[in-house]
Amino acid sequence: MTLEQAVERIVPLVSGLADYTARAKQNCNRNSALITWDESAAIYLYSMQTGFFSMLNKALRDENRHVLKPWFAYLKLFITALEKLPSLEIRVWRGVAGNVLSIFIPNSVQTWWSVNSCSTALDVIQAFVGEKGTVFAIDAIHAKDVSAYSVFPQEQEVILMPGTQLRMKSNSFNFENRFFIVDLKEEPSLR
């Protein structure tokens, strides 16, 4: 399946998607021995600074599963690409604005349904945390390094797949109600 075919049903939902798709096909890594040109372009499209990735993640988190239906073809191409990449057992970092500690209970397991972009470099996530934010320190076991396929290879981006289960390892760290750290460990999945 081509990227153009994969996004056909979501073009009406995402403004500018036809142009983003063409740009992704033109600029993506075409020299991979691991994934096809269209699979590479699917990762590149996800990494572009557009509303595309946030709309995809919103659909993945929506309790109304019918919202996700137009995204199925793209998700198949995207996830097929990610599954072809080696899984990394590595510490990764994710930063989000605001305090999200209230949704975490020590030793509890949470399923993250969205595609979660992380970095192997702690300094990269500073821009995502802002003046008040949460840093996730994640011991991943199935992280996918997409830096060779991303718009921003210098961000050392790795992706945690939709449906990743994470356990909170210990109590969180709260510094002056501005900066929070949550220590998580990816749980093995039934793959």
C-alpha positions in Angstrom: 0.0 0.0 0.0 1.3 3.5 -0.8 1.2 6.3 1.6 -1.2 8.2 -0.7 -3.6 5.2 -0.5 -3.1 4.9 3.3 -4.1 8.6 4.0 -7.0 8.7 1.4 -9.7 8.5 4.0 -8.1 11.0 6.4 -7.3 13.7 3.8 -10.7 15.4 4.5 -10.0 15.3 8.2 -6.5 16.9 8.2 -6.0 20.3 6.5 -3.1 20.2 4.1 -2.6 16.4 4.4 -2.2 15.9 0.6 0.7 18.4 0.6 2.2 16.9 3.8 2.0 13.5 2.2 3.8 14.7 -1.0 6.5 16.4 1.1 7.0 13.2 3.2 7.4 11.1 0.1 9.9 13.5 -1.4 12.0 14.1 1.7 11.9 10.8 3.6 14.8 8.3 3.9 14.6 6.2 0.7 17.8 4.2 1.4 16.6 1.9 4.2 17.3 -1.8 3.9 14.7 -2.4 6.7 11.5 -0.6 5.4 10.0 0.4 2.2 9.8 4.0 0.8 6.2 4.3 1.7 6.8 3.0 5.2 9.6 5.4 5.6 7.4 8.2 4.4 4.7 7.2 6.9 7.2 7.7 9.8 8.4 11.0 8.2 4.8 12.2 8.0 4.2 11.4 11.6 7.3 13.3 12.7 6.4 16.5 10.7 5.4 19.5 12.8 1.8 19.6 11.6 -1.5 18.8 13.3 -1.4 15.3 11.8 0.3 13.5 14.7 -1.9 15.2 17.4 -5.1 14.3 15.4 -3.9 10.7 15.1 -3.2 10.5 18.8 -6.5 12.1 19.7 -8.2 9.4 17.6 -6.2 6.6 19.3 -7.2 7.9 22.8 -10.9 8.5 21.9 -13.3 6.1 23.7 -15.5 6.1 20.5 -13.6 3.5 18.5 -15.4 4.6 15.3 -13.4 7.8 15.3 -10.3 5.6 14.6 -11.7 3.9 11.5 -10.5 6.4 8.9 -7.0 6.0 10.3 -6.8 2.2 9.9 -4.9 2.1 6.6 -2.4 4.7 7.7 -1.9 2.9 11.1 -1.3 -0.4 9.2 1.4 1.2 7.1 2.9 3.1 10.1 2.9 0.1 12.5 4.2 -2.3 9.9 7.2 0.1 9.4 7.8 0.3 13.2 7.5 -3.5 13.6 10.3 -4.0 11.0 12.7 -1.8 13.1 14.6 -3.5 15.9 13.2 -3.2 19.4 15.5 -1.4 21.8 15.8 -2.1 25.5 16.8 1.4 26.5 16.1 4.3 28.9 14.1 7.0 27.1 12.7 10.4 28.1 9.4 12.0 27.4 8.4 15.5 28.4 5.0 17.1 28.7 3.7 20.4 29.9 1.9 20.5 33.2 1.6 18.3 36.2 0.2 14.8 35.3 1.2 13.1 38.6 -2.4 12.6 39.7 -3.0 9.9 37.1 -0.1 7.8 38.4 -0.2 5.5 41.4 3.1 3.7 42.5 3.3 0.2 41.1 0.2 0.6 39.0 0.2 -0.3 35.3 -1.2 2.1 32.6 -1.8 1.5 29.0 -0.7 4.3 26.7 -3.0 4.1 23.6 -1.4 6.8 21.6 1.9 6.9 19.7 4.4 8.2 22.2 7.5 10.1 20.9 10.4 10.0 23.3 14.1 10.8 23.0 17.3 9.0 24.1 18.7 12.5 24.9 17.4 14.1 28.1 18.3 17.6 26.9 15.9 17.3 23.8 12.8 17.0 26.0 13.4 20.3 27.8 11.5 22.2 25.1 8.4 20.0 25.7 8.4 20.5 29.4 8.4 24.3 29.6 8.4 26.2 32.9 6.1 23.7 34.5 6.0 20.2 33.3 6.5 16.5 33.8 9.4 14.3 32.7 8.9 10.6 32.2 12.0 8.5 32.6 11.0 5.2 30.9 12.9 1.9 30.9 11.6 0.7 27.5 11.9 -2.8 26.1 10.3 -2.3 22.7 11.3 1.2 21.8 11.7 1.9 18.1 14.4 4.2 17.0 13.0 6.4 14.2 15.7 9.1 14.1 16.9 7.9 10.7 13.4 8.4 9.3 12.4 11.6 11.2 12.2 15.2 10.0 14.5 16.0 13.0 17.1 13.2 13.3 19.0 15.3 15.9 16.2 14.8 18.4 17.2 11.1 18.6 13.5 10.2 18.6 12.2 6.8 19.6 8.6 5.7 19.6 6.7 3.7 22.1 3.9 1.8 20.2 0.2 2.3 20.8 -0.9 0.0 23.6 2.4 0.1 25.5 1.9 -0.8 29.1 4.0 1.1 31.7 4.4 0.5 35.4 5.2 3.3 37.8 8.4 2.1 39.5 8.6 4.4 42.5 7.2 7.5 44.0 7.4 10.5 41.7 9.6 13.5 42.3 8.0 17.0 42.8 10.2 20.0 42.7 8.5 23.2 43.9 5.2 22.3 42.2 6.9 23.2 38.9 8.9 20.2 37.8 7.9 16.6 38.1 9.6 13.3 37.3 7.8 10.0 36.9 9.9 6.8 36.7 8.3 4.2 34.5 9.1 0.7 33.3 7.6 -0.9 30.2 5.8 -4.2 30.9 6.3 -7.1 28.6 3.5 -7.6 26.2 1.9 -10.7 24.7 3.4 -10.3 21.2 
